[in-house]
């Protein structure tokens, strides 16, 4: 379903889980992105042929990761099921991965492997930690993409923030040896390892998870949520005219 320049899948979380269960390490490479308000606002400023917009178009699946975005779409009669990257990453480790699977993590922190291994000691987890400022470092993104393609992993978790993670996923797809499935998951690993805490369930139900994150890290997120984010209402209004 098309909304604000992106084509979203009409899949709920259980349907996505079933889809991922059917993907093996030998499956032809495909990747999944989870656009939220921040992504949509940023993409609206870019040319259709920009590398970032191409990365979203080339994704195998685009899932709505924002209850605010879903609510705005519903005002125009558009159904956008919400499937958050955080929930999906948790389900992948708990319900999808099977003993002996290889999981490749791009990003995160050096102690993440040990913490994730405590959750799933029966899977093999490998990690590549790229340098900072990936958005401006095409060479570093290429190194990360080659590491992922060579990992022989069933699942690749690209956790370096947007748009870096989507650009890396697209770069993996350009490599002929790439196999398996990549998920662009942002900070989802931080919630699994306990480095960060998710909003209480009641705040998520009320579409207030953004407020929880803002209060937890105001110096980093104030501009995203208080200056850039509200532009989504203008984009939605223009779309509905």
C-alpha positions in Angstrom: 0.0 0.0 0.0 1.5 3.4 -1.1 1.7 6.2 1.5 3.8 9.3 1.5 6.1 8.0 -1.2 6.7 4.5 0.2 5.0 1.2 -0.6 4.3 -0.6 2.6 3.5 -4.3 3.0 0.1 -5.3 4.3 1.6 -7.9 6.8 1.2 -8.1 10.5 3.9 -9.3 12.8 2.9 -12.9 12.8 2.8 -13.0 9.0 6.3 -11.5 8.9 7.5 -14.1 11.4 6.1 -16.9 9.2 7.8 -15.3 6.2 11.2 -15.2 7.9 10.8 -18.8 9.2 10.7 -19.8 5.5 13.9 -18.1 4.7 17.2 -20.1 4.9 20.8 -19.2 4.8 20.8 -20.2 1.1 17.8 -18.1 0.1 18.4 -15.4 -2.5 19.4 -12.3 -0.6 16.6 -9.9 0.4 16.4 -7.3 3.1 13.7 -5.7 5.2 13.3 -2.1 6.3 11.1 -0.6 8.9 10.3 3.1 8.1 9.1 5.3 10.8 8.2 9.0 11.0 11.9 10.1 11.0 12.6 8.0 7.9 9.5 9.3 6.0 10.3 13.0 6.8 13.9 12.6 5.7 13.1 10.8 2.5 10.5 13.4 1.5 13.4 15.9 1.1 15.3 13.7 -1.3 15.2 13.2 -5.0 13.5 10.0 -6.2 16.8 8.8 -7.7 18.9 9.4 -4.5 20.8 6.4 -3.1 18.7 6.5 0.1 15.4 6.3 -1.7 16.6 3.6 -4.0 17.7 1.6 -0.9 14.1 1.7 0.4 12.6 0.8 -3.0 15.0 -2.2 -3.5 14.0 -3.6 -0.1 12.1 -6.9 -0.2 9.8 -5.7 2.5 8.9 -2.3 3.9 7.1 -2.5 7.3 5.6 0.5 9.1 7.5 1.0 12.4 5.4 3.9 13.7 1.9 4.0 15.3 1.8 7.7 14.5 2.4 7.0 10.9 -0.2 4.2 10.9 -2.8 6.5 12.6 -2.3 9.2 10.0 -2.7 6.7 7.2 -5.9 5.4 8.7 -7.4 8.9 8.4 -7.1 8.5 4.6 -8.5 4.9 4.7 -5.1 3.4 4.3 -4.2 0.4 6.5 -0.6 0.2 7.7 -0.1 -2.7 10.1 2.6 -1.7 12.6 5.6 -4.1 12.9 8.4 -2.6 14.9 12.0 -3.5 14.4 12.4 -4.0 18.1 9.5 -6.5 18.3 10.7 -8.3 15.2 14.3 -8.6 16.4 13.1 -10.1 19.7 10.9 -12.6 17.8 13.8 -13.5 15.5 16.0 -14.5 18.4 13.2 -16.2 20.4 10.9 -17.8 17.8 12.6 -17.8 14.4 16.3 -18.7 14.8 16.9 -22.4 15.2 19.9 -24.2 16.8 22.9 -24.0 14.6 21.8 -20.8 12.8 24.4 -18.2 12.0 23.4 -14.6 12.7 25.6 -11.7 11.6 25.4 -8.4 13.4 26.6 -5.2 11.7 27.0 -2.5 14.4 26.4 -2.5 18.1 29.0 -2.7 20.8 31.8 -5.1 21.5 30.0 -6.8 24.4 26.8 -7.4 22.5 27.9 -10.9 21.3 28.2 -12.2 24.8 24.9 -10.7 25.9 23.1 -12.1 22.8 24.8 -15.5 23.3 23.3 -15.6 26.8 19.8 -15.3 25.2 20.5 -17.9 22.5 23.6 -20.0 23.2 22.6 -22.4 20.5 23.2 -20.1 17.6 26.4 -18.7 16.2 26.7 -14.9 16.3 29.4 -12.9 14.5 29.8 -9.2 14.5 31.4 -6.4 12.5 31.5 -2.9 14.1 32.0 -0.2 11.5 33.5 3.2 12.3 31.3 6.2 13.1 30.0 8.6 10.4 29.0 5.8 8.1 26.7 8.1 6.2 29.6 9.9 4.7 31.9 6.9 4.4 31.0 4.7 1.4 34.3 2.7 1.8 33.4 1.7 5.3 29.8 0.8 4.2 31.3 -1.4 1.5 33.6 -3.2 4.0 30.5 -3.9 6.2 28.6 -5.2 3.2 31.3 -7.5 2.2 31.6 -8.9 5.7 27.9 -9.6 5.8 27.9 -11.2 2.4 30.8 -13.5 3.4 29.3 -14.4 6.7 27.1 -17.3 5.4 24.6 -16.1 8.0 20.9 -17.0 7.7 20.1 -13.6 9.2 22.0 -10.3 9.1 21.0 -7.7 11.6 22.1 -4.2 10.4 22.1 -2.0 13.5 23.9 1.2 12.6 21.0 3.6 12.4 19.2 5.1 9.4 20.0 5.7 6.6 23.4 4.0 7.0 21.8 0.6 7.6 19.6 0.8 4.5 22.5 1.8 2.4 24.6 -1.1 3.7 21.7 -3.5 3.1 21.4 -2.3 -0.5 25.2 -2.7 -0.9 25.0 -6.3 0.3 22.3 -6.9 -2.4 24.7 -5.7 -5.0 27.2 -8.5 -4.2 26.6 -11.7 -6.2 27.6 -13.9 -3.4 25.0 -12.5 -0.9 22.5 -14.9 0.5 20.1 -14.9 3.4 18.0 -12.1 4.9 19.0 -8.8 6.3 16.9 -6.7 8.7 17.6 -3.0 9.2 16.8 -2.8 12.9 18.2 0.5 14.3 18.7 0.3 18.1 16.8 -2.9 18.6 19.8 -4.8 19.9 20.2 -2.2 22.7 16.8 -3.2 24.1 17.7 -6.9 24.0 21.0 -6.4 25.8 19.5 -4.1 28.4 21.6 -1.1 27.3 18.3 0.8 26.7 14.8 0.2 27.9 11.6 0.3 25.8 8.7 2.5 26.6 6.1 0.8 28.9 3.4 -1.0 27.0 0.8 1.6 27.8 2.9 4.3 26.2 3.3 2.2 23.1 -0.4 1.6 22.8 -1.0 5.4 23.0 1.7 6.1 20.3 3.9 7.7 22.9 7.0 5.7 22.5 8.7 8.7 20.9 8.1 10.6 24.1 9.8 7.9 26.2 12.8 8.0 23.9 13.0 11.8 24.0 12.9 11.9 27.8 15.6 9.1 28.0 18.0 10.9 25.6 16.9 14.6 25.1 20.2 16.0 24.0 20.4 13.6 21.0 16.8 13.3 20.1 15.2 16.7 20.8 15.6 18.0 17.2 14.4 14.7 15.7 11.2 14.6 17.7 10.4 18.3 18.3 11.7 20.0 15.1 11.9 17.4 12.3 9.2 14.9 13.3 6.2 17.3 13.4 6.7 17.8 9.6 4.9 14.5 9.2 1.6 16.2 9.8 2.2 18.7 6.9 3.2 15.8 4.6 0.0 13.8 5.6 -2.2 16.9 5.1 -0.7 17.5 1.6 -1.2 13.8 0.8 -4.8 13.9 1.7 -5.7 17.1 -0.2 
